Amino acid sequence: MSKITHITRGTCSTQIDVDVQDGIISSVTFTGGCNGNLQGITRLVTGMKATDAIRRLEGIRCGYKNTSCPDQLAQALRKALAE
């Protein structure tokens, strides 16, 4: 089991708490950001293989920003898998 806290950069959300068990995302909690959208992302990825979520979310940009909340979640998942 790997539970990590990821401090986001370049997004409206400020933090993502992720719990990955045996390569499967068991929980995601965002602090700040667009509540409805982030609830949707959380529900979509919970129960998904972390590697599949990373592949789908990595590189998504928010407007003119170089990153997004989904991209930051992909980074958090990479950290969780590395631990």
A tleap script that builds the chain and sets N, CA, C and O, in Angstrom:
source leaprc.protein.ff14SB
mol = sequence {
  NMET SER LYS ILE THR HIE ILE THR ARG GLY
  THR CYS SER THR GLN ILE ASP VAL ASP VAL
  GLN ASP GLY ILE ILE SER SER VAL THR PHE
  THR GLY GLY CYS ASN GLY ASN LEU GLN GLY
  ILE THR ARG LEU VAL THR GLY MET LYS ALA
  THR ASP ALA ILE ARG ARG LEU GLU GLY ILE
  ARG CYS GLY TYR LYS ASN THR SER CYS PRO
  ASP GLN LEU ALA GLN ALA LEU ARG LYS ALA
  LEU ALA CGLU
}
set mol.1.N position { 0.848 -1.176 0.000 }
set mol.1.CA position { 0.000 0.000 0.000 }
set mol.1.C position { 0.888 1.232 0.000 }
set mol.1.O position { 1.909 1.281 0.687 }
set mol.2.N position { 0.488 2.216 -0.775 }
set mol.2.CA position { 1.256 3.448 -0.830 }
set mol.2.C position { 0.305 4.632 -0.741 }
set mol.2.O position { -0.479 4.880 -1.656 }
set mol.3.N position { 0.380 5.349 0.352 }
set mol.3.CA position { -0.439 6.541 0.543 }
set mol.3.C position { 0.500 7.734 0.523 }
set mol.3.O position { 1.424 7.820 1.332 }
set mol.4.N position { 0.261 8.662 -0.411 }
set mol.4.CA position { 1.155 9.812 -0.516 }
set mol.4.C position { 0.336 11.104 -0.585 }
set mol.4.O position { -0.848 11.108 -0.923 }
set mol.5.N position { 1.016 12.186 -0.254 }
set mol.5.CA position { 0.478 13.527 -0.420 }
set mol.5.C position { 1.345 14.224 -1.450 }
set mol.5.O position { 2.567 14.287 -1.319 }
set mol.6.N position { 0.691 14.747 -2.478 }
set mol.6.CA position { 1.402 15.447 -3.551 }
set mol.6.C position { 0.993 16.917 -3.507 }
set mol.6.O position { -0.188 17.238 -3.638 }
set mol.7.N position { 1.956 17.800 -3.324 }
set mol.7.CA position { 1.700 19.245 -3.373 }
set mol.7.C position { 1.744 19.644 -4.843 }
set mol.7.O position { 2.770 19.502 -5.508 }
set mol.8.N position { 0.627 20.139 -5.335 }
set mol.8.CA position { 0.518 20.452 -6.758 }
set mol.8.C position { 1.236 21.752 -7.096 }
set mol.8.O position { 1.501 22.585 -6.229 }
set mol.9.N position { 1.542 21.899 -8.383 }
set mol.9.CA position { 2.178 23.117 -8.895 }
set mol.9.C position { 1.454 23.543 -10.150 }
set mol.9.O position { 1.226 22.729 -11.045 }
set mol.10.N position { 1.090 24.809 -10.226 }
set mol.10.CA position { 0.491 25.349 -11.430 }
set mol.10.C position { -0.979 25.048 -11.608 }
set mol.10.O position { -1.502 25.175 -12.715 }
set mol.11.N position { -1.663 24.650 -10.538 }
set mol.11.CA position { -3.096 24.342 -10.633 }
set mol.11.C position { -3.870 25.050 -9.527 }
set mol.11.O position { -3.292 25.559 -8.567 }
set mol.12.N position { -5.181 25.070 -9.684 }
set mol.12.CA position { -6.040 25.658 -8.653 }
set mol.12.C position { -6.080 24.780 -7.407 }
set mol.12.O position { -6.160 25.291 -6.290 }
set mol.13.N position { -6.025 23.463 -7.591 }
set mol.13.CA position { -5.931 22.586 -6.423 }
set mol.13.C position { -4.520 22.740 -5.842 }
set mol.13.O position { -3.566 23.024 -6.567 }
set mol.14.N position { -4.408 22.550 -4.544 }
set mol.14.CA position { -3.118 22.752 -3.885 }
set mol.14.C position { -2.469 21.462 -3.418 }
set mol.14.O position { -1.269 21.421 -3.146 }
set mol.15.N position { -3.276 20.403 -3.325 }
set mol.15.CA position { -2.753 19.149 -2.795 }
set mol.15.C position { -3.610 17.993 -3.283 }
set mol.15.O position { -4.818 18.138 -3.472 }
set mol.16.N position { -2.968 16.832 -3.486 }
set mol.16.CA position { -3.687 15.605 -3.828 }
set mol.16.C position { -3.191 14.507 -2.899 }
set mol.16.O position { -1.990 14.256 -2.804 }
set mol.17.N position { -4.128 13.855 -2.216 }
set mol.17.CA position { -3.812 12.696 -1.390 }
set mol.17.C position { -4.265 11.459 -2.158 }
set mol.17.O position { -5.423 11.362 -2.565 }
set mol.18.N position { -3.348 10.517 -2.355 }
set mol.18.CA position { -3.612 9.329 -3.169 }
set mol.18.C position { -3.245 8.088 -2.378 }
set mol.18.O position { -2.229 8.048 -1.683 }
set mol.19.N position { -4.094 7.073 -2.499 }
set mol.19.CA position { -3.825 5.775 -1.885 }
set mol.19.C position { -3.892 4.731 -2.997 }
set mol.19.O position { -4.924 4.579 -3.650 }
set mol.20.N position { -2.786 4.013 -3.210 }
set mol.20.CA position { -2.714 2.966 -4.226 }
set mol.20.C position { -2.379 1.657 -3.529 }
set mol.20.O position { -1.398 1.575 -2.789 }
set mol.21.N position { -3.201 0.625 -3.767 }
set mol.21.CA position { -2.977 -0.690 -3.177 }
set mol.21.C position { -2.856 -1.718 -4.286 }
set mol.21.O position { -3.773 -1.879 -5.092 }
set mol.22.N position { -1.740 -2.406 -4.330 }
set mol.22.CA position { -1.481 -3.426 -5.348 }
set mol.22.C position { -1.687 -2.895 -6.764 }
set mol.22.O position { -2.210 -3.594 -7.631 }
set mol.23.N position { -1.265 -1.637 -6.988 }
set mol.23.CA position { -1.353 -1.034 -8.314 }
set mol.23.C position { -2.715 -0.480 -8.677 }
set mol.23.O position { -2.894 0.043 -9.776 }
set mol.24.N position { -3.687 -0.585 -7.767 }
set mol.24.CA position { -5.050 -0.097 -7.994 }
set mol.24.C position { -5.297 1.134 -7.129 }
set mol.24.O position { -4.950 1.149 -5.948 }
set mol.25.N position { -5.894 2.161 -7.718 }
set mol.25.CA position { -6.199 3.396 -6.979 }
set mol.25.C position { -7.370 3.118 -6.043 }
set mol.25.O position { -8.462 2.771 -6.493 }
set mol.26.N position { -7.139 3.272 -4.735 }
set mol.26.CA position { -8.224 3.027 -3.778 }
set mol.26.C position { -8.870 4.323 -3.297 }
set mol.26.O position { -10.039 4.321 -2.910 }
set mol.27.N position { -8.129 5.424 -3.315 }
set mol.27.CA position { -8.751 6.706 -2.967 }
set mol.27.C position { -7.926 7.870 -3.488 }
set mol.27.O position { -6.704 7.790 -3.612 }
set mol.28.N position { -8.632 8.955 -3.790 }
set mol.28.CA position { -8.024 10.209 -4.236 }
set mol.28.C position { -8.798 11.336 -3.575 }
set mol.28.O position { -10.029 11.339 -3.587 }
set mol.29.N position { -8.081 12.293 -2.999 }
set mol.29.CA position { -8.712 13.479 -2.420 }
set mol.29.C position { -7.944 14.708 -2.874 }
set mol.29.O position { -6.734 14.810 -2.671 }
set mol.30.N position { -8.661 15.639 -3.491 }
set mol.30.CA position { -8.068 16.907 -3.910 }
set mol.30.C position { -8.392 17.970 -2.870 }
set mol.30.O position { -9.475 17.960 -2.285 }
set mol.31.N position { -7.454 18.888 -2.639 }
set mol.31.CA position { -7.692 20.063 -1.805 }
set mol.31.C position { -7.725 21.260 -2.737 }
set mol.31.O position { -6.764 21.513 -3.464 }
set mol.32.N position { -8.833 22.000 -2.718 }
set mol.32.CA position { -9.006 23.138 -3.610 }
set mol.32.C position { -9.383 22.688 -5.003 }
set mol.32.O position { -9.642 21.508 -5.240 }
set mol.33.N position { -9.412 23.629 -5.914 }
set mol.33.CA position { -9.733 23.318 -7.300 }
set mol.33.C position { -11.220 23.353 -7.586 }
set mol.33.O position { -12.012 23.793 -6.753 }
set mol.34.N position { -11.590 22.893 -8.753 }
set mol.34.CA position { -12.991 22.881 -9.216 }
set mol.34.C position { -13.690 21.654 -8.654 }
set mol.34.O position { -13.528 20.550 -9.174 }
set mol.35.N position { -14.448 21.839 -7.617 }
set mol.35.CA position { -15.019 20.749 -6.842 }
set mol.35.C position { -15.748 19.706 -7.694 }
set mol.35.O position { -15.477 18.513 -7.562 }
set mol.36.N position { -16.642 20.121 -8.541 }
set mol.36.CA position { -17.413 19.169 -9.337 }
set mol.36.C position { -16.544 18.361 -10.280 }
set mol.36.O position { -16.673 17.139 -10.357 }
set mol.37.N position { -15.661 19.036 -10.996 }
set mol.37.CA position { -14.771 18.330 -11.929 }
set mol.37.C position { -13.857 17.352 -11.200 }
set mol.37.O position { -13.640 16.234 -11.667 }
set mol.38.N position { -13.327 17.768 -10.068 }
set mol.38.CA position { -12.401 16.904 -9.344 }
set mol.38.C position { -13.118 15.727 -8.692 }
set mol.38.O position { -12.535 14.652 -8.558 }
set mol.39.N position { -14.366 15.910 -8.288 }
set mol.39.CA position { -15.151 14.774 -7.795 }
set mol.39.C position { -15.361 13.771 -8.918 }
set mol.39.O position { -15.284 12.561 -8.704 }
set mol.40.N position { -15.626 14.280 -10.115 }
set mol.40.CA position { -15.812 13.401 -11.268 }
set mol.40.C position { -14.559 12.612 -11.587 }
set mol.40.O position { -14.622 11.401 -11.801 }
set mol.41.N position { -13.420 13.288 -11.620 }
set mol.41.CA position { -12.152 12.607 -11.890 }
set mol.41.C position { -11.894 11.541 -10.823 }
set mol.41.O position { -11.487 10.423 -11.140 }
set mol.42.N position { -12.131 11.892 -9.569 }
set mol.42.CA position { -11.913 10.961 -8.464 }
set mol.42.C position { -12.755 9.703 -8.635 }
set mol.42.O position { -12.252 8.591 -8.477 }
set mol.43.N position { -14.017 9.874 -8.951 }
set mol.43.CA position { -14.905 8.713 -9.117 }
set mol.43.C position { -14.514 7.872 -10.323 }
set mol.43.O position { -14.640 6.648 -10.302 }
set mol.44.N position { -14.039 8.530 -11.374 }
set mol.44.CA position { -13.641 7.783 -12.565 }
set mol.44.C position { -12.389 6.940 -12.347 }
set mol.44.O position { -12.300 5.826 -12.862 }
set mol.45.N position { -11.431 7.452 -11.597 }
set mol.45.CA position { -10.160 6.733 -11.448 }
set mol.45.C position { -10.142 5.754 -10.274 }
set mol.45.O position { -9.319 4.839 -10.264 }
set mol.46.N position { -11.020 5.919 -9.293 }
set mol.46.CA position { -11.036 5.001 -8.154 }
set mol.46.C position { -11.389 3.605 -8.651 }
set mol.46.O position { -12.400 3.409 -9.325 }
set mol.47.N position { -10.540 2.639 -8.308 }
set mol.47.CA position { -10.715 1.266 -8.758 }
set mol.47.C position { -9.957 0.949 -10.040 }
set mol.47.O position { -9.904 -0.207 -10.462 }
set mol.48.N position { -9.369 1.969 -10.663 }
set mol.48.CA position { -8.629 1.800 -11.918 }
set mol.48.C position { -7.169 1.466 -11.612 }
set mol.48.O position { -6.641 1.850 -10.568 }
set mol.49.N position { -6.528 0.749 -12.529 }
set mol.49.CA position { -5.087 0.534 -12.405 }
set mol.49.C position { -4.406 1.897 -12.496 }
set mol.49.O position { -4.737 2.714 -13.356 }
set mol.50.N position { -3.465 2.125 -11.611 }
set mol.50.CA position { -2.762 3.410 -11.589 }
set mol.50.C position { -2.049 3.663 -12.917 }
set mol.50.O position { -2.025 4.795 -13.402 }
set mol.51.N position { -1.477 2.632 -13.497 }
set mol.51.CA position { -0.764 2.810 -14.769 }
set mol.51.C position { -1.706 3.237 -15.894 }
set mol.51.O position { -1.320 4.024 -16.759 }
set mol.52.N position { -2.938 2.723 -15.888 }
set mol.52.CA position { -3.917 3.138 -16.901 }
set mol.52.C position { -4.317 4.598 -16.709 }
set mol.52.O position { -4.438 5.347 -17.677 }
set mol.53.N position { -4.522 4.998 -15.446 }
set mol.53.CA position { -4.888 6.389 -15.160 }
set mol.53.C position { -3.756 7.328 -15.570 }
set mol.53.O position { -4.009 8.385 -16.149 }
set mol.54.N position { -2.526 6.956 -15.280 }
set mol.54.CA position { -1.380 7.789 -15.657 }
set mol.54.C position { -1.361 7.977 -17.168 }
set mol.54.O position { -1.203 9.095 -17.660 }
set mol.55.N position { -1.521 6.891 -17.892 }
set mol.55.CA position { -1.488 6.946 -19.358 }
set mol.55.C position { -2.578 7.880 -19.908 }
set mol.55.O position { -2.351 8.592 -20.885 }
set mol.56.N position { -3.742 7.873 -19.287 }
set mol.56.CA position { -4.857 8.694 -19.773 }
set mol.56.C position { -4.763 10.158 -19.354 }
set mol.56.O position { -5.225 11.038 -20.081 }
set mol.57.N position { -4.170 10.430 -18.187 }
set mol.57.CA position { -4.206 11.780 -17.618 }
set mol.57.C position { -2.946 12.605 -17.859 }
set mol.57.O position { -3.005 13.833 -17.913 }
set mol.58.N position { -1.823 11.939 -18.003 }
set mol.58.CA position { -0.551 12.637 -18.132 }
set mol.58.C position { -0.523 13.525 -19.376 }
set mol.58.O position { -0.902 13.105 -20.469 }
set mol.59.N position { -0.069 14.752 -19.184 }
set mol.59.CA position { 0.081 15.679 -20.304 }
set mol.59.C position { -1.125 16.552 -20.592 }
set mol.59.O position { -1.056 17.422 -21.460 }
set mol.60.N position { -2.248 16.339 -19.877 }
set mol.60.CA position { -3.415 17.196 -20.071 }
set mol.60.C position { -3.070 18.594 -19.558 }
set mol.60.O position { -2.495 18.754 -18.482 }
set mol.61.N position { -3.431 19.585 -20.342 }
set mol.61.CA position { -3.159 20.977 -19.962 }
set mol.61.C position { -4.472 21.690 -19.650 }
set mol.61.O position { -5.524 21.335 -20.182 }
set mol.62.N position { -4.400 22.688 -18.791 }
set mol.62.CA position { -5.561 23.508 -18.440 }
set mol.62.C position { -5.345 24.887 -19.047 }
set mol.62.O position { -4.554 25.684 -18.541 }
set mol.63.N position { -6.052 25.158 -20.130 }
set mol.63.CA position { -5.907 26.456 -20.794 }
set mol.63.C position { -4.477 26.709 -21.199 }
set mol.63.O position { -3.860 25.889 -21.878 }
set mol.64.N position { -3.948 27.843 -20.784 }
set mol.64.CA position { -2.586 28.246 -21.142 }
set mol.64.C position { -1.526 27.633 -20.233 }
set mol.64.O position { -0.331 27.789 -20.488 }
set mol.65.N position { -1.949 26.932 -19.169 }
set mol.65.CA position { -1.007 26.359 -18.206 }
set mol.65.C position { -0.311 25.135 -18.795 }
set mol.65.O position { -0.847 24.480 -19.689 }
set mol.66.N position { 0.868 24.835 -18.298 }
set mol.66.CA position { 1.616 23.666 -18.754 }
set mol.66.C position { 1.166 22.373 -18.096 }
set mol.66.O position { 1.670 21.301 -18.430 }
set mol.67.N position { 0.226 22.460 -17.168 }
set mol.67.CA position { -0.237 21.296 -16.418 }
set mol.67.C position { -1.728 21.454 -16.141 }
set mol.67.O position { -2.355 22.408 -16.602 }
set mol.68.N position { -2.284 20.527 -15.396 }
set mol.68.CA position { -3.698 20.555 -15.011 }
set mol.68.C position { -3.848 19.672 -13.781 }
set mol.68.O position { -2.902 18.994 -13.379 }
set mol.69.N position { -5.026 19.678 -13.188 }
set mol.69.CA position { -5.262 18.788 -12.052 }
set mol.69.C position { -5.132 17.317 -12.470 }
set mol.69.O position { -4.533 16.540 -11.726 }
set mol.70.N position { -5.671 16.898 -13.634 }
set mol.70.CA position { -5.459 15.513 -14.049 }
set mol.70.C position { -3.972 15.183 -14.247 }
set mol.70.O position { -3.527 14.103 -13.860 }
set mol.71.N position { -3.208 16.094 -14.838 }
set mol.71.CA position { -1.778 15.880 -15.032 }
set mol.71.C position { -1.062 15.770 -13.686 }
set mol.71.O position { -0.172 14.936 -13.523 }
set mol.72.N position { -1.443 16.599 -12.735 }
set mol.72.CA position { -0.848 16.535 -11.398 }
set mol.72.C position { -1.216 15.224 -10.708 }
set mol.72.O position { -0.402 14.661 -9.976 }
set mol.73.N position { -2.435 14.733 -10.934 }
set mol.73.CA position { -2.821 13.437 -10.388 }
set mol.73.C position { -1.935 12.342 -10.976 }
set mol.73.O position { -1.506 11.444 -10.252 }
set mol.74.N position { -1.658 12.402 -12.259 }
set mol.74.CA position { -0.759 11.425 -12.885 }
set mol.74.C position { 0.612 11.463 -12.213 }
set mol.74.O position { 1.215 10.415 -11.982 }
set mol.75.N position { 1.106 12.648 -11.900 }
set mol.75.CA position { 2.401 12.767 -11.217 }
set mol.75.C position { 2.342 12.174 -9.822 }
set mol.75.O position { 3.279 11.512 -9.377 }
set mol.76.N position { 1.225 12.419 -9.129 }
set mol.76.CA position { 1.057 11.857 -7.788 }
set mol.76.C position { 1.014 10.327 -7.845 }
set mol.76.O position { 1.576 9.654 -6.981 }
set mol.77.N position { 0.353 9.789 -8.855 }
set mol.77.CA position { 0.278 8.334 -9.001 }
set mol.77.C position { 1.650 7.737 -9.301 }
set mol.77.O position { 1.983 6.661 -8.806 }
set mol.78.N position { 2.444 8.432 -10.109 }
set mol.78.CA position { 3.810 7.962 -10.379 }
set mol.78.C position { 4.608 7.874 -9.076 }
set mol.78.O position { 5.340 6.910 -8.853 }
set mol.79.N position { 4.460 8.890 -8.220 }
set mol.79.CA position { 5.149 8.888 -6.921 }
set mol.79.C position { 4.695 7.711 -6.070 }
set mol.79.O position { 5.508 7.025 -5.449 }
set mol.80.N position { 3.376 7.488 -6.050 }
set mol.80.CA position { 2.828 6.417 -5.232 }
set mol.80.C position { 3.343 5.057 -5.701 }
set mol.80.O position { 3.655 4.198 -4.876 }
set mol.81.N position { 3.434 4.856 -6.994 }
set mol.81.CA position { 3.933 3.584 -7.533 }
set mol.81.C position { 5.419 3.393 -7.260 }
set mol.81.O position { 5.891 2.265 -7.121 }
set mol.82.N position { 6.153 4.501 -7.182 }
set mol.82.CA position { 7.588 4.427 -6.952 }
set mol.82.C position { 7.921 4.051 -5.503 }
set mol.82.O position { 9.006 3.544 -5.222 }
set mol.83.N position { 6.993 4.301 -4.601 }
set mol.83.CA position { 7.247 4.005 -3.170 }
set mol.83.C position { 6.994 2.558 -2.826 }
set mol.83.O position { 7.162 2.160 -1.673 }
savepdb mol mol.pdb
quit
